[in-house]
Amino acid sequence: MVHFVGAGPGAPDLITQRGAALLQGADCIIYAGSLVNPALLGLAKPECAIYNSAEMTLEQVLDVMRRMEAAGKTTVRLHTGDPCLYGAIREQMDALDADSIPYDDTPGVSSFCGAAAALNAEYTLPTVSQTVIITRMEGRTPVPEREKLASLAAHGATMVIFLSIGLIDKVQEALLQGAYTQDTPAAVVYKASWPEQKIVRCTVGTLAERTRANGITKTALIVVGDFLGTQYERSKLYDPTFTTEFRKGEAR
Ligand code: SAH
């Protein structure tokens, strides 16, 4: 059996209890070495075989999984954050299906949640934005034409941009082609939840310059939108005059 597990954004105590238990029981762990905190490997049994997938191809990862399965062993495939975002899990799952190797998936705290926590921010503020766009800038991995950053930026919604810190000038330019202005608040969160976490608060107009000034070149998220500003309306849910299924609203 293969267990895909989300490791969380970095801090070892941000993995789920289920994920930690699977690591403790694993005969083999294949972890995404570029981003998963190696401290999590401390949960492994002493005899557990450990592989760093940063140095492996898909074929090599699958070979290890097949060998373990043939020996009746349990493999944990440990991905950073939640495996469902930029995790390259589908290709692994399809290959396991083809070989009739059973697997399951345990979610993790995605770095976009880790970044919000680092910022003490709420992405979905009433009257500001009720939408979070998770995307990336086109790099060596292409992005479908209809999802180009400038066109997504036309919504002016909250945006969380993965895998793009090395292209920060292009990101800034694309955001300004959309609904954001030079003054729209933005932030860069480097290594959310790691001891070396860094937060850079800026505006869309100063995004590239401030990122460079702080020497951030990888493992960072760019977050953009007026949710980082000061204006919003309070929630209906907790408004004294609002009636819900659980609470009768007071007369105004
Ligand atoms: N599945 C992961 C994303 C993997 S893609 C998740 O759910 O978070 C790798 C990218 O995620 C990095 O380039 C960076 O943009 C972002 N990332 C991962 N961990 C991060 C962290 N702790 N802080 C900030 N960004 C992070």
Residues whose N, C-alpha, C, O or C-beta is under 5 A from the ligand:
A	BS01	SAH	P9 G10 T80 G81 D82 P83 L85 Y86 G87 S110 S111 F112 I161 F162 L163 V189 Y190 K191 A192 T219 A220 L221
